Amino acid sequence: MNYLKPVQVSPSGCKPADEQAQDLLQALRGVELGDYDRRIVQWLAGWDAAVVETVVSLIYRARQAGPIPEG
């Protein structure tokens, strides 16, 4: 999956939760995470792959977009 493109249809397939957690953590690299943040990453990783891959894609695209413009 190309995480830098908008998701047009539900991603298919499945991944183990530990792989999904790694995908989320990779998307969040460089972001300081607290204990609760890590707990939520693990919780999200338990969702189905379509949800997790879409969230990962949103994180990458938000990072690519840069800071939120003022106004």
One Martini backbone bead per residue (centre of mass of N, CA, C, O) as a GRO file, in nm:
protein
   71
    1MET     BB    1   0.097   0.036   0.022
    2ASN     BB    2   0.039   0.377  -0.039
    3TYR     BB    3   0.056   0.613   0.218
    4LEU     BB    4   0.060   0.893   0.021
    5LYS     BB    5  -0.230   0.812  -0.059
    6PRO     BB    6  -0.540   0.814  -0.094
    7VAL     BB    7  -0.812   0.638   0.030
    8GLN     BB    8  -1.066   0.478  -0.170
    9VAL     BB    9  -1.047   0.187  -0.048
   10SER     BB   10  -1.061  -0.083   0.127
   11PRO     BB   11  -0.837  -0.251   0.263
   12SER     BB   12  -0.679  -0.558   0.230
   13GLY     BB   13  -0.637  -0.795   0.456
   14CYS     BB   14  -0.386  -0.919   0.694
   15LYS     BB   15  -0.240  -0.857   1.024
   16PRO     BB   16  -0.056  -0.862   1.273
   17ALA     BB   17  -0.043  -0.667   1.548
   18ASP     BB   18   0.269  -0.628   1.557
   19GLU     BB   19   0.289  -0.513   1.268
   20GLN     BB   20   0.092  -0.278   1.308
   21ALA     BB   21   0.253  -0.140   1.530
   22GLN     BB   22   0.502  -0.087   1.352
   23ASP     BB   23   0.360   0.091   1.146
   24LEU     BB   24   0.278   0.310   1.347
   25LEU     BB   25   0.563   0.372   1.461
   26GLN     BB   26   0.686   0.454   1.191
   27ALA     BB   27   0.492   0.695   1.142
   28LEU     BB   28   0.592   0.814   1.446
   29ARG     BB   29   0.863   0.890   1.397
   30GLY     BB   30   0.992   1.143   1.614
   31VAL     BB   31   0.769   1.101   1.822
   32GLU     BB   32   0.676   1.165   2.128
   33LEU     BB   33   0.608   0.902   2.363
   34GLY     BB   34   0.395   0.784   2.584
   35ASP     BB   35   0.250   0.543   2.758
   36TYR     BB   36  -0.036   0.597   2.645
   37ASP     BB   37   0.037   0.607   2.352
   38ARG     BB   38   0.137   0.312   2.337
   39ARG     BB   39  -0.131   0.189   2.422
   40ILE     BB   40  -0.291   0.295   2.175
   41VAL     BB   41  -0.125   0.158   1.960
   42GLN     BB   42  -0.195  -0.129   2.055
   43TRP     BB   43  -0.498  -0.097   2.022
   44LEU     BB   44  -0.501  -0.027   1.721
   45ALA     BB   45  -0.350  -0.292   1.627
   46GLY     BB   46  -0.624  -0.469   1.685
   47TRP     BB   47  -0.736  -0.387   1.444
   48ASP     BB   48  -0.811  -0.388   1.143
   49ALA     BB   49  -0.628  -0.336   0.861
   50ALA     BB   50  -0.801  -0.111   0.735
   51VAL     BB   51  -0.775   0.084   0.971
   52VAL     BB   52  -0.468   0.095   1.014
   53GLU     BB   53  -0.384   0.177   0.725
   54THR     BB   54  -0.543   0.442   0.729
   55VAL     BB   55  -0.402   0.572   0.971
   56VAL     BB   56  -0.118   0.560   0.859
   57SER     BB   57  -0.178   0.732   0.611
   58LEU     BB   58  -0.268   0.985   0.765
   59ILE     BB   59  -0.001   1.037   0.906
   60TYR     BB   60   0.180   1.067   0.658
   61ARG     BB   61   0.011   1.295   0.520
   62ALA     BB   62   0.031   1.498   0.753
   63ARG     BB   63   0.339   1.518   0.749
   64GLN     BB   64   0.361   1.610   0.451
   65ALA     BB   65   0.188   1.878   0.485
   66GLY     BB   66   0.252   1.991   0.756
   67PRO     BB   67   0.174   2.257   0.890
   68ILE     BB   68  -0.077   2.432   1.015
   69PRO     BB   69  -0.248   2.674   0.902
   70GLU     BB   70  -0.332   2.980   0.962
   71GLY     BB   71  -0.687   3.051   0.986
   0.00000   0.00000   0.00000
